[in-house]
């Protein structure tokens, strides 16, 4: 039978797909430099409200206190006095200098979940539906023979029927640990809740979902659209002081595309990036990457096809002890003076061990004094180069100083995060559901 779709009906289809890809790439290119500003705003607001709530809980009803140079008064109404008598941790409300009433308990809780959702989305690249489906059972660990523990995040299939495993970075593990500490006060287990899936039109079994919060008198799992509204509200607040955020919004899927762009342009092989994101083929991941040369993609595909042609077609051979030892040695070689090198397995150093300039370097906050020494030495070398009119040397040192100060700022930000104590798990009493 002839095809019912006529050729002229498909005319221009490839062109429209290229136009869609171009628009999405332009969208990510615009948002990529704005991401640090959004992260700093969300994290700063959460830290501010956390400190304000802690200070407000320490004062009595009706007392005036200061925080970050502003005066606040804890409200003393009949409702506040009733809450204080009937609840162990009553809601905290304060009035600011403009006499506006602020429910700190609710505002701080919203700021926390916005920060947690943002951190998980941008450091894992998962879909927002998969974020809402994360449970306490999604956290696993793998212990290497040298007793090094690697934290893993198990992602349940959302769009595709493929479960995948994501090794957690330090930032991702910090966000997950903060959620668990918030959901397990006094060593209590994470509550079991039923979640409604709007796509499948079904209710899940009772599970310890991580994205759950108290909403009035009811506790429920956060909906995906809630994160969309949170990010839109933050962009509106930033637009008042940053012109770039005018008429700008960040959707949860934007963080997935930003994550794909970052890992691929950072040197991670495309097939590994596709596995992390849960894509079935490489072309889908290429559509997610905003800044990536087409010739590199084509050359890498040819390299993969050639390498696979040399392998057995039926099955891959078993891993030999020598290959496993080489795999473990790779992670040992990634440890450098200033921290850890995040280059993928099987790839050499592409920067001739110039770690300061390398985007793969993950600086250990303990090495901040060493970075200060390197900066001081570079400044002395730059002064000598200016005196001798070594303009090429000055340009190279300026470039190194730019990378160095960026890594200093990132390491200093990590030092502000306190260690999260999750406590020791205890068995549940018999008869406890």
Steps between C-alpha positions, in 0.01 A plus 500: 500500500629850427586724795198713597730794584590689186860627458387861476343472845843425648664788316657735747477257795878478541524878475243545775689257723822699448317822584364347822848377596645845427240671719567260788877548466457879505283464809771305684779734385309794649431323829839338553680818622197593715490171690760600767297815579180300543677241718654771720161672538312183597774379735543844658128536567484154659799572725356840599160356592659210687701738718199727550277209604762370743534840664123554513442165676745603773300809606169526682171610345493876445878550535705710257821359353743581220628289212735616220456862604117496497261510794220246538231439761355159571123521483299458821141436397239264642580253222873508584433439869268210415765344275765544769289308754380219275807425280860410574629699202230757423508706179713812535369831368679836511437857389772691317578871496205561264268318744432223254427161655731224376435133572863392540424130538317482168737735316813320617349164406420625148851645463654170606309288249574745221872482585493120528314457171735738320813326632380150410379598154817685398743244645328184376321596178191298592149587383268682739266198506794283605589756767154473655521119488826479698469297820723414793558166325657682204820562698758224483871473558786304346815421696819456300770251606704789647203584733407810298120543507323633189143627543255401227157633407259249343262671255170324439389496134281795409487571128686185394470161666866494602625524856837672525766574761662842552819538711437790736734797509575682826240771426232248408569286807487812721152588371373143546645485853332829595164363382540181702596694813193720457266203454642291786498718814592320822593186304148436373471325160382676186121495487328272251270686262293425192584706193256571218647473150314751276626328184414142594189609694589260781605511866829343605556263788599659835869591460752724681505778242772761551310792344228517767399798711233608745224690322268632769363201690587257221837357398542433128759453227600818318354527149728569199318826422588630847869516408411679177318773696785524754764564232274748320452697824878514559557627146244777559682604818837504321356706213468796739880524534625310189381606158598166352219332696228724354242276331728205580393169651681179590305178458607171664586360155741791442721363779501162325626659179754710691628186672536322165687795351735520798596131514551461123701820458694402813637194320263221603448250215162538333388141557564535876307828507211333318497222761495754787207688345310185404508556124468197274718642221775757462303728268261590780789614718648699210172690482539590868855634467498870420870565437670211328678478163329275244831371366596374847171311524549343156861404569411349834217297346739364236745412778228314692388310190857400424567391857180295514588329173815366666305351791320164493148531365343234721618610843770696670773305678514473878697765685849376576678575832743722308218706350331536839829607660547757224145626565573550872837657427325764290315634806818502704679701231221758502611614846719808460648754740211747490215248506356258249520477119160413352621383159312197365637151522744402227589857405838661570556852626420736211652805667855374561427493874437877510240441770428865578369557146326165468118507535513138621676594826281474810680700770500372857399788733791401726739619228387864514829606671691329220296690240586824679870413475467426128316830446773691683769335286309578181469866597876522556564335164258739333675801651836373373351437154362853484838644594671296229219570246424131452150565367435138407595390851269765650209377290559138603526590870179707481320200353632274776397751767145505360469122533667505843265759648196317362613181673570695820144637500351153442712344777414784739129443430535134594660589833180681605304176487499324835536125528168316509463245778240240400544303822521125540204296363301324766261206452132574522307362797293193430154577376602839352378537137 
